[in-house]
Amino acid sequence: MRPGQRIGVREPADAVRDVLVLVVLVGLALTPLLPVYGTSAVLPALLGGMVLGAAVVVVGALRRWSALVVVAVLIGAYVLAGGALAAPTTTVAGVVPTPQTLLALARGAASTWKQVLTLQPPVGTGGTLLVAAFLLALVGTAAALSLTLRVRRAAVATLAAGVPVLVLVGAIVLGTRTPPVPPAVAGTALALVGLTWAAWRTGAWRPRRVVATAALAAVALGGGVVGGPLVAADQPRVVVRDEIVPPFDPRDYPSPLASFRRLVKMDDTVLMTVDGLPQGGRVRLATFDRYDGVVFNVAGDGSAQASGEFRRVGDRLDVAVRGTSARVEVTVGALQGVWLPTVGHARSIDLGRASGDLRFNDATGAAVVTSGVHEGMTYELDVVVPDVPDLDAIGGSGAGGVAQPRPVGLPQAVSVAAADIARDAGTPVQVADAITTHLAEQGYFSHGLTDAGDHPSLSGHGAARLADLLAGELMVGDGEQYAAAAALMLQERGLPARVVLGFVPGSGDDEEGDGEAVVPTDEDGAVQIRGRDVQAWVEVAFAGHGWVPFDVTPPRSRTPEQEQEETDTDPQPQVVQPPALPPDRVTPPEDDTEQPQTEDPAQDDSGLALWLRVAAWTGVGLGALLVLLSPVLVVLALKARRRRRRRRAADPVRRVAGGWDEVVDTARDMGGAPPAAATRREAARTWTATIAVGHPAVAARVDALARRADRAVFAAGVPDRSEVEAYWADVDATVGALRRTLPWRRRVRTRASWVSLRSPARQRRAPRGARPRPEPPSPTPSVRTRRARRGER
């Protein structure tokens, strides 16, 4: 078999091996697309594209089709099979293409790439989203197999090993931050397998190179593992989809929880109408998990696992919880802002033309519309409302394993109150029940609206306001303060907790808090949600149960005025009053909206840190380079030591003989070992027909050195120092001329070759099974001199 021939001429087994290796490499390169679409959704498109591409190219090679015919057949396969594999919603029965399929495939080939990059994984299979994956598999497989099966020259055919690398780059660009196979692992596997296959394809594969290749791969991998973290530091991996459409940052907008009182004032105003809301269902507006000492806000930037990110989403969302399924239709009334009301866990959100402005956070279930919601806006939700487990069902379950942002500016009263209230609680659910029950039963309710005659109660949930709530004389507030205090107290006890702002239909009319209020509806039976239905509650994560809601706000009927009336009907005996507080008592500021300020660490403007990192990177690079070049450096050092010993020999005759030995070793490194028991002149004539072919001047110089060495060794007397130095000068010139007869690559390999360093006995290794000859005794100096005169080494 001659590498580089067509499939019809090459051995079938070799061609089959080429096809299998390249198809496996392309499949490995496509693995970053699995989490983008979902494994079950994208596998048919990937496998179908690879099978079609391989089939068309193999048949074309067997039938000797031209390149134009192969491309035409590939386009036909894309059109006929693309509907079923990449755009099933445009076909009849999911298989038969229609004119709409042809138009979708034509447009999808250009527009699908941006759609995939601007949607949050998993993007699903709607529209033509699968076209990108199908085209990568089809074109990648066809290009790789065409190079190896149709190109005549083996060196060019091995370029097929680079096609999977290009496919991997494209898949990584479309992929996510956490692909199933890390890019470093996938790239290393492609490089090792691809280089091995390319060496075999060109006929340059040698089993003895396995160890050297493995050593180089280990050194490269070690350098990447050690130097990669040093260079990248703690910087996250850049994902193209984040750069094209930056994720929604909720910190650019005011916290909705700070607008709690504004919603309360819209007492009888219809904020929205919800049709299809399950019994006992709640409407979620926003979820908060980051506290900065002033307000609870939405993290939502991916900085913590439990915060998630607000990203574009496809037509379907993955829901891992079980519960009641419902189809909910929401019509927006007087509600304003970017926050989109949702119910339970959404499986799909249909906003119509505004779908491109939707950003969804699947970690918290919250959604926003960047263009804002407006009156009359209607959208549909396909949701799952999870069942809420009772305390007995949770039992001894531990806290959920989620990471949350650490609170900043936490008042000391929160830690003190949490430790005091939950001191007798054992399990996590007992801690949550103790804290939430204490706030709901021992606190008093008041919105603080002077127009409604409420008891004074400041708005906000800053550090000073929460300290006054928990450590003041009277615990008075509404859902804003109680939910914020409960979440912080639960987090202090080691439980993942977050605040939810939403609406509970009818809760504004339920004065007793027993859930028996009549839920207002419109003429069609849809639930009307008004401003007085706004609520804030906490959710706690338990292992095996997910996020469980807890109501912490006291009932509306439990007010300080009502408690005072009950106290007056049951007078208490007079007791000694505590002494009055000193006049210089420090009182907390009334305005609790001031952001606590902290001093930022001084910036190092000297640039020393930057230069230290540059020096560290340089050191790592030089160290890795020295490790890679260490075998070559060792060989060069041994050759330099051998040459120095020959040139500095005490006997002038041995110095001349050593000069000739330098020429012999150079010839050995060039592949021109002299015949066994040959004289110097015989060896010179042999090299004229081998390594010095086409270079008569070089051959003449080698023959002249052989004659001069014989004359110095066998003639009477001893050569003087000038003759020895002149001989070594000619040796250096002749060695350089010999090396210049080779191409520069072989010239470098000759300098680094270790063939001449092996002992002559090892180079003339005895045949297998022969009895080893005993080592002769070490010769005396006089014997070594006589051997040098005879030309022996």
Solvent accessible surface area in square Angstrom, and as a share of the most:
residue,aa,sasa,rsa
1,M,105,0.47
2,R,165,0.60
3,P,50,0.32
4,G,1,0.01
5,Q,33,0.15
6,R,64,0.23
7,I,22,0.11
8,G,50,0.48
9,V,91,0.52
10,R,6,0.02
11,E,94,0.42
12,P,95,0.60
13,A,64,0.50
14,D,16,0.09
15,A,2,0.01
16,V,81,0.47
17,R,106,0.39
18,D,0,0.00
19,V,24,0.14
20,L,109,0.54
21,V,36,0.21
22,L,0,0.00
23,V,34,0.20
24,V,102,0.59
25,L,5,0.03
26,V,1,0.00
27,G,23,0.23
28,L,46,0.23
29,A,0,0.00
30,L,3,0.01
31,T,25,0.15
32,P,3,0.02
33,L,0,0.00
34,L,35,0.17
35,P,45,0.28
36,V,0,0.00
37,Y,3,0.01
38,G,22,0.21
39,T,70,0.41
40,S,99,0.64
41,A,29,0.22
42,V,0,0.00
43,L,69,0.34
44,P,72,0.45
45,A,0,0.00
46,L,8,0.04
47,L,99,0.49
48,G,16,0.15
49,G,0,0.00
50,M,20,0.09
51,V,101,0.58
52,L,46,0.23
53,G,0,0.00
54,A,16,0.12
55,A,48,0.37
56,V,15,0.08
57,V,0,0.00
58,V,38,0.22
59,V,64,0.37
60,G,0,0.00
61,A,4,0.03
62,L,105,0.52
63,R,167,0.61
64,R,128,0.47
65,W,71,0.25
66,S,59,0.38
67,A,64,0.49
68,L,148,0.74
69,V,65,0.37
70,V,8,0.04
71,V,79,0.45
72,A,61,0.47
73,V,54,0.31
74,L,30,0.15
75,I,104,0.53
76,G,29,0.28
77,A,15,0.11
78,Y,23,0.09
79,V,45,0.26
80,L,124,0.62
81,A,24,0.18
82,G,0,0.00
83,G,0,0.00
84,A,37,0.29
85,L,40,0.20
86,A,0,0.00
87,A,0,0.00
88,P,43,0.27
89,T,98,0.57
90,T,16,0.09
91,T,19,0.11
92,V,85,0.49
93,A,98,0.76
94,G,29,0.28
95,V,95,0.55
96,V,83,0.48
97,P,46,0.29
98,T,31,0.18
99,P,113,0.71
100,Q,118,0.52
101,T,0,0.00
102,L,90,0.45
103,L,93,0.46
104,A,15,0.11
105,L,3,0.01
106,A,70,0.54
107,R,156,0.57
108,G,1,0.01
109,A,40,0.31
110,A,84,0.65
111,S,46,0.30
112,T,0,0.00
113,W,76,0.27
114,K,134,0.57
115,Q,71,0.32
116,V,0,0.00
117,L,15,0.08
118,T,7,0.04
119,L,18,0.09
120,Q,21,0.09
121,P,26,0.16
122,P,37,0.24
123,V,0,0.00
124,G,11,0.10
125,T,46,0.27
126,G,15,0.15
127,G,43,0.41
128,T,19,0.11
129,L,11,0.06
130,L,6,0.03
131,V,0,0.00
132,A,0,0.00
133,A,0,0.00
134,F,0,0.00
135,L,28,0.14
136,L,29,0.15
137,A,0,0.00
138,L,6,0.03
139,V,87,0.50
140,G,5,0.05
141,T,1,0.01
142,A,6,0.05
143,A,41,0.31
144,A,0,0.00
145,L,1,0.00
146,S,29,0.18
147,L,50,0.25
148,T,0,0.00
149,L,1,0.00
150,R,41,0.15
151,V,35,0.20
152,R,166,0.60
153,R,165,0.60
154,A,19,0.15
155,A,64,0.49
156,V,52,0.30
157,A,0,0.00
158,T,20,0.12
159,L,113,0.56
160,A,0,0.00
161,A,16,0.12
162,G,34,0.32
163,V,17,0.10
164,P,1,0.00
165,V,64,0.37
166,L,127,0.63
167,V,8,0.05
168,L,9,0.05
169,V,82,0.47
170,G,22,0.21
171,A,0,0.00
172,I,47,0.24
173,V,53,0.30
174,L,7,0.03
175,G,1,0.01
176,T,20,0.11
177,R,108,0.39
178,T,109,0.64
179,P,19,0.12
180,P,72,0.45
181,V,38,0.22
182,P,70,0.44
183,P,38,0.24
184,A,75,0.58
185,V,87,0.50
186,A,1,0.01
187,G,28,0.27
188,T,49,0.28
189,A,33,0.26
190,L,4,0.02
191,A,47,0.36
192,L,73,0.36
193,V,68,0.39
194,G,3,0.03
195,L,122,0.61
196,T,57,0.33
197,W,11,0.04
198,A,19,0.15
199,A,29,0.22
200,W,68,0.24
201,R,2,0.01
202,T,53,0.31
203,G,41,0.39
204,A,44,0.34
205,W,79,0.28
206,R,104,0.38
207,P,101,0.63
208,R,187,0.68
209,R,93,0.34
210,V,70,0.40
211,V,116,0.67
212,A,57,0.45
213,T,60,0.35
214,A,58,0.45
215,A,53,0.41
216,L,98,0.49
217,A,29,0.22
218,A,64,0.49
219,V,43,0.25
220,A,66,0.51
221,L,101,0.50
222,G,32,0.31
223,G,24,0.23
224,G,45,0.43
225,V,97,0.56
226,V,104,0.60
227,G,7,0.07
228,G,32,0.31
229,P,85,0.54
230,L,71,0.35
231,V,76,0.44
232,A,51,0.40
233,A,51,0.39
234,D,140,0.72
235,Q,138,0.61
236,P,93,0.59
237,R,89,0.32
238,V,109,0.62
239,V,8,0.04
240,V,50,0.29
241,R,5,0.02
242,D,17,0.09
243,E,119,0.53
244,I,74,0.38
245,V,36,0.20
246,P,94,0.59
247,P,44,0.28
248,F,17,0.07
249,D,44,0.23
250,P,1,0.01
251,R,124,0.45
252,D,109,0.57
253,Y,74,0.28
254,P,115,0.72
255,S,6,0.04
256,P,13,0.08
257,L,0,0.00
258,A,59,0.46
259,S,33,0.21
260,F,3,0.01
261,R,26,0.10
262,R,124,0.45
263,L,5,0.03
264,V,9,0.05
265,K,138,0.59
266,M,44,0.20
267,D,71,0.37
268,D,88,0.46
269,T,55,0.32
270,V,46,0.26
271,L,0,0.00
272,M,0,0.00
273,T,26,0.15
274,V,0,0.00
275,D,69,0.36
276,G,40,0.39
277,L,28,0.14
278,P,24,0.15
279,Q,186,0.83
280,G,71,0.68
281,G,5,0.05
282,R,68,0.25
283,V,2,0.01
284,R,32,0.12
285,L,9,0.04
286,A,0,0.00
287,T,1,0.00
288,F,0,0.00
289,D,3,0.01
290,R,54,0.20
291,Y,3,0.01
292,D,46,0.24
293,G,3,0.03
294,V,17,0.10
295,V,35,0.20
296,F,1,0.00
297,N,25,0.13
298,V,2,0.01
299,A,0,0.00
300,G,0,0.00
301,D,45,0.23
302,G,35,0.34
303,S,71,0.46
304,A,13,0.10
305,Q,122,0.54
306,A,7,0.05
307,S,1,0.01
308,G,15,0.14
309,E,32,0.14
310,F,0,0.00
311,R,29,0.10
312,R,65,0.24
313,V,18,0.10
314,G,17,0.16
315,D,72,0.37
316,R,118,0.43
317,L,21,0.10
318,D,114,0.59
319,V,42,0.24
320,A,108,0.84
321,V,59,0.34
322,R,223,0.81
323,G,33,0.32
324,T,71,0.42
325,S,65,0.42
326,A,20,0.15
327,R,127,0.47
328,V,0,0.00
329,E,70,0.31
330,V,1,0.01
331,T,51,0.30
332,V,3,0.02
333,G,15,0.14
334,A,33,0.25
335,L,6,0.03
336,Q,142,0.63
337,G,39,0.38
338,V,18,0.10
339,W,19,0.07
340,L,0,0.00
341,P,0,0.00
342,T,1,0.01
343,V,1,0.01
344,G,18,0.17
345,H,64,0.29
346,A,5,0.04
347,R,67,0.24
348,S,15,0.10
349,I,21,0.11
350,D,74,0.38
351,L,13,0.06
352,G,50,0.48
353,R,249,0.91
354,A,29,0.22
355,S,50,0.32
356,G,34,0.33
357,D,48,0.25
358,L,7,0.03
359,R,28,0.10
360,F,7,0.03
361,N,0,0.00
362,D,81,0.42
363,A,35,0.27
364,T,5,0.03
365,G,6,0.06
366,A,1,0.01
367,A,0,0.00
368,V,0,0.00
369,V,0,0.00
370,T,53,0.31
371,S,80,0.52
372,G,15,0.14
373,V,10,0.06
374,H,107,0.48
375,E,135,0.61
376,G,49,0.47
377,M,17,0.07
378,T,65,0.38
379,Y,3,0.01
380,E,61,0.27
381,L,0,0.00
382,D,21,0.11
383,V,0,0.00
384,V,8,0.05
385,V,30,0.17
386,P,45,0.28
387,D,110,0.57
388,V,93,0.54
389,P,34,0.21
390,D,91,0.47
391,L,70,0.35
392,D,132,0.68
393,A,60,0.47
394,I,3,0.02
395,G,30,0.28
396,G,63,0.61
397,S,26,0.17
398,G,34,0.33
399,A,40,0.31
400,G,12,0.11
401,G,76,0.73
402,V,46,0.26
403,A,54,0.42
404,Q,35,0.15
405,P,20,0.13
406,R,183,0.67
407,P,25,0.16
408,V,86,0.50
409,G,34,0.33
410,L,49,0.24
411,P,17,0.11
412,Q,145,0.64
413,A,19,0.15
414,V,0,0.00
415,S,43,0.27
416,V,89,0.51
417,A,18,0.14
418,A,1,0.00
419,A,47,0.37
420,D,80,0.41
421,I,36,0.18
422,A,2,0.02
423,R,159,0.58
424,D,130,0.67
425,A,26,0.20
426,G,62,0.60
427,T,43,0.25
428,P,32,0.20
429,V,8,0.04
430,Q,94,0.42
431,V,15,0.09
432,A,0,0.00
433,D,51,0.27
434,A,31,0.24
435,I,0,0.00
436,T,5,0.03
437,T,50,0.29
438,H,65,0.29
439,L,0,0.00
440,A,21,0.16
441,E,100,0.45
442,Q,95,0.42
443,G,0,0.00
444,Y,23,0.09
445,F,18,0.08
446,S,5,0.03
447,H,17,0.07
448,G,18,0.17
449,L,38,0.19
450,T,121,0.70
451,D,148,0.77
452,A,73,0.56
453,G,60,0.58
454,D,47,0.24
455,H,53,0.24
456,P,106,0.66
457,S,16,0.10
458,L,102,0.51
459,S,54,0.35
460,G,19,0.18
461,H,1,0.01
462,G,1,0.01
463,A,25,0.19
464,A,27,0.21
465,R,11,0.04
466,L,0,0.00
467,A,30,0.24
468,D,74,0.38
469,L,2,0.01
470,L,31,0.16
471,A,77,0.60
472,G,35,0.34
473,E,180,0.81
474,L,78,0.39
475,M,26,0.12
476,V,11,0.06
477,G,0,0.00
478,D,0,0.00
479,G,2,0.02
480,E,2,0.01
481,Q,0,0.00
482,Y,0,0.00
483,A,0,0.00
484,A,0,0.00
485,A,0,0.00
486,A,0,0.00
487,A,0,0.00
488,L,0,0.00
489,M,0,0.00
490,L,0,0.00
491,Q,25,0.11
492,E,63,0.28
493,R,102,0.37
494,G,57,0.54
495,L,9,0.05
496,P,13,0.08
497,A,0,0.00
498,R,7,0.03
499,V,0,0.00
500,V,0,0.00
501,L,0,0.00
502,G,0,0.00
503,F,0,0.00
504,V,38,0.22
505,P,19,0.12
506,G,3,0.03
507,S,18,0.12
508,G,7,0.07
509,D,64,0.33
510,D,18,0.09
511,E,95,0.43
512,E,115,0.51
513,G,52,0.50
514,D,81,0.42
515,G,67,0.64
516,E,135,0.60
517,A,26,0.20
518,V,128,0.74
519,V,59,0.34
520,P,29,0.18
521,T,71,0.41
522,D,47,0.24
523,E,177,0.79
524,D,129,0.67
525,G,48,0.46
526,A,6,0.05
527,V,23,0.13
528,Q,33,0.15
529,I,0,0.00
530,R,40,0.15
531,G,0,0.00
532,R,48,0.18
533,D,2,0.01
534,V,3,0.02
535,Q,37,0.17
536,A,3,0.02
537,W,8,0.03
538,V,0,0.00
539,E,8,0.04
540,V,0,0.00
541,A,4,0.03
542,F,2,0.01
543,A,49,0.38
544,G,85,0.81
545,H,66,0.30
546,G,38,0.36
547,W,64,0.22
548,V,4,0.02
549,P,39,0.25
550,F,22,0.09
551,D,87,0.45
552,V,0,0.00
553,T,29,0.17
554,P,3,0.02
555,P,46,0.29
556,R,43,0.16
557,S,40,0.26
558,R,60,0.22
559,T,35,0.20
560,P,11,0.07
561,E,79,0.35
562,Q,68,0.30
563,E,52,0.23
564,Q,104,0.46
565,E,114,0.51
566,E,93,0.42
567,T,67,0.39
568,D,91,0.47
569,T,115,0.67
570,D,87,0.45
571,P,110,0.69
572,Q,127,0.57
573,P,106,0.66
574,Q,185,0.82
575,V,105,0.61
576,V,145,0.84
577,Q,132,0.59
578,P,105,0.66
579,P,123,0.77
580,A,100,0.77
581,L,109,0.54
582,P,79,0.50
583,P,145,0.91
584,D,116,0.60
585,R,140,0.51
586,V,137,0.79
587,T,93,0.54
588,P,81,0.51
589,P,95,0.60
590,E,149,0.67
591,D,94,0.49
592,D,22,0.11
593,T,90,0.52
594,E,138,0.62
595,Q,76,0.34
596,P,63,0.39
597,Q,148,0.66
598,T,108,0.63
599,E,173,0.78
600,D,117,0.61
601,P,109,0.69
602,A,104,0.81
603,Q,143,0.64
604,D,93,0.48
605,D,132,0.68
606,S,85,0.55
607,G,27,0.26
608,L,106,0.53
609,A,58,0.45
610,L,110,0.55
611,W,172,0.60
612,L,106,0.53
613,R,97,0.35
614,V,56,0.32
615,A,61,0.47
616,A,39,0.30
617,W,84,0.30
618,T,72,0.42
619,G,41,0.40
620,V,46,0.27
621,G,39,0.38
622,L,99,0.49
623,G,32,0.31
624,A,34,0.26
625,L,89,0.44
626,L,106,0.53
627,V,78,0.45
628,L,67,0.33
629,L,77,0.38
630,S,47,0.30
631,P,84,0.53
632,V,56,0.32
633,L,85,0.42
634,V,87,0.50
635,V,18,0.11
636,L,75,0.37
637,A,61,0.47
638,L,80,0.40
639,K,23,0.10
640,A,53,0.41
641,R,120,0.44
642,R,43,0.16
643,R,74,0.27
644,R,108,0.39
645,R,154,0.56
646,R,34,0.12
647,R,73,0.27
648,R,179,0.65
649,A,22,0.17
650,A,105,0.82
651,D,38,0.20
652,P,31,0.20
653,V,1,0.01
654,R,96,0.35
655,R,50,0.18
656,V,3,0.02
657,A,9,0.07
658,G,4,0.04
659,G,0,0.00
660,W,11,0.04
661,D,23,0.12
662,E,21,0.09
663,V,0,0.00
664,V,8,0.05
665,D,2,0.01
666,T,5,0.03
667,A,0,0.00
668,R,30,0.11
669,D,17,0.09
670,M,8,0.03
671,G,68,0.65
672,G,6,0.06
673,A,67,0.52
674,P,30,0.19
675,P,68,0.42
676,A,83,0.64
677,A,110,0.86
678,A,35,0.27
679,T,79,0.46
680,R,16,0.06
681,R,87,0.32
682,E,74,0.33
683,A,5,0.04
684,A,2,0.01
685,R,135,0.49
686,T,44,0.26
687,W,3,0.01
688,T,60,0.35
689,A,78,0.61
690,T,73,0.43
691,I,25,0.12
692,A,3,0.03
693,V,94,0.54
694,G,69,0.66
695,H,72,0.32
696,P,106,0.67
697,A,70,0.54
698,V,16,0.09
699,A,9,0.07
700,A,62,0.48
701,R,98,0.36
702,V,3,0.02
703,D,35,0.18
704,A,44,0.34
705,L,3,0.01
706,A,0,0.00
707,R,108,0.39
708,R,67,0.24
709,A,0,0.00
710,D,30,0.16
711,R,145,0.53
712,A,17,0.13
713,V,0,0.00
714,F,114,0.47
715,A,42,0.33
716,A,108,0.84
717,G,51,0.49
718,V,91,0.52
719,P,16,0.10
720,D,77,0.40
721,R,180,0.66
722,S,76,0.49
723,E,99,0.44
724,V,3,0.01
725,E,75,0.34
726,A,50,0.39
727,Y,6,0.02
728,W,0,0.00
729,A,55,0.43
730,D,51,0.27
731,V,0,0.00
732,D,58,0.30
733,A,41,0.32
734,T,2,0.01
735,V,13,0.07
736,G,19,0.19
737,A,7,0.06
738,L,1,0.00
739,R,39,0.14
740,R,152,0.55
741,T,28,0.16
742,L,19,0.09
743,P,82,0.52
744,W,164,0.58
745,R,166,0.61
746,R,113,0.41
747,R,77,0.28
748,V,89,0.51
749,R,165,0.60
750,T,6,0.04
751,R,119,0.43
752,A,26,0.20
753,S,20,0.13
754,W,133,0.47
755,V,52,0.30
756,S,9,0.06
757,L,55,0.27
758,R,73,0.27
759,S,58,0.38
760,P,49,0.31
761,A,74,0.57
762,R,134,0.49
763,Q,52,0.23
764,R,155,0.57
765,R,167,0.61
766,A,62,0.48
767,P,105,0.66
768,R,246,0.90
769,G,82,0.78
770,A,49,0.38
771,R,216,0.79
772,P,113,0.71
773,R,218,0.79
774,P,124,0.78
775,E,157,0.70
776,P,97,0.61
777,P,119,0.75
778,S,100,0.65
779,P,42,0.27
780,T,75,0.43
781,P,92,0.58
782,S,64,0.41
783,V,41,0.24
784,R,97,0.35
785,T,37,0.22
786,R,122,0.44
787,R,93,0.34
788,A,4,0.03
789,R,72,0.26
790,R,131,0.48
791,G,29,0.28
792,E,83,0.37
793,R,136,0.49
